[in-house]
Amino acid sequence: MLFHRQEGSSIQLTDLCDDALHEITNFLCPPDVYSLCTANRRFQWSNESGTPFAKTLLHEALLHSLERTLKDRCNFLESFIAMTNLLPPDSVLISGSTIAQAMLGDKYDGSDIDIYCTPLAAPIVRSWLISQLNQVLIRWGKGYPLFMRPQPLIHHVEHYANMPRENQTFHTNNVTWTFKKNDVEMRKNVKFANDAEDAYAMKQRDSNACIPVEKRLFCHRNKTQRKLLINVDLIVTTLTSAPLDVINDFDISICKGTFNGHFFRVPMPTKTFFHKAEMCHSWRNELLRSYARHIGAQDRAMSFVLRNQGPEDFCRCIDSNSVAKLRFGTSIFSKEFDDNYWIVKLRNVAIKNAIGDMSTTYHVRLDWLNSTTIHNSILVQYLNRIKKYNDRKIAISNMPPLLPEIARAMPTHNLPAMKGNRDDIQQAFAWVARISSQSTDAQN
């Protein structure tokens, strides 16, 4: 019998045996199991080994949820666990959207798998990707723009896709082509230029085994198509850092969830399991907060734009030095130039002021970055990440007041792409109107 109930008495969770509770939690997602475990003392009991019953149930729930998340990827989880047994603990981790889905019991369309590993573990991980998961390498590159720092933690990123079927047709980069396995490039190793360390060379566990490469599968122009084709991102750390160093450097708390093949790490469980997150303390977050403050503080500049004042008036109110540059520089009265000038100028001034804050208030030197790099590689990508998590109904509790509005409405394209794009220009003016109105309301 699962439990014994006296006549006339009600059934309590504490009456159920461990096997019955296991069966019940098999049908629950991790947030429900977490709520159940924190609501009843029964789940705080420890077994003979001293492990709390709640921890066992939550681990099983997370494992089942991860299996459901990866159900379309045959044999992934079982083979990943077997592969991690060959490596030192925490030398390889799964993180990113895959773990976020597992923790929340949600499903996101078009998400790839982010795997972090050390350079020494990378050959074994590559061999597993190629032989067990039938992956093909489609692109690789140094660094990871969103996590730029003076001393990088990430050496390079490798992008993998499922090996296509023979004669499968693709249309990528404006070219239609048919996949043939005989056309796949087979390389024993891939080295980065100017790399003194051979440990970073991309190779399999067996140095004589080749890595299949099909660069045509990487879509340079179509981001949506690119995300659909990429199946796995392998992020390789530097020799002096570890995967957990990279994870701990993340800016949003829910991104720090990991699975190392043996156990899960759930950041801030009281928030994560309730679809909440926090912006963590990092220089990138402080830069973004300062940027939001300076954008919101430019009320006079925005009012000039809204009233269609002349370019000299606009520039004088945000940067008096700009007036002289306009008089003697390129004429901004040509329609191709002036609309873009307002948008770029507005953002560059906010970035310049934010950099000043970082050096004086937070004692962080950013002289190794320029404003375009900060915008394209940090602010654009970070705002897009915030928008992504908002779309997934994950509330970030400590965002600066203006940041959600900026994230929703500010054009977040790279600076070169702004030129001549009138849709972006109209969107920017609408954004200016909303921010200016919001700032006025706050003052009143």
Order of alpha helices (4+ residues) and beta strands (2+ residues): alpha-alpha-alpha-alpha-beta-alpha-beta-alpha-beta-beta-beta-beta-beta-beta-alpha-beta-alpha-beta-beta-alpha-beta-alpha-alpha-alpha-alpha-alpha-alpha-beta-alpha-alpha-alpha
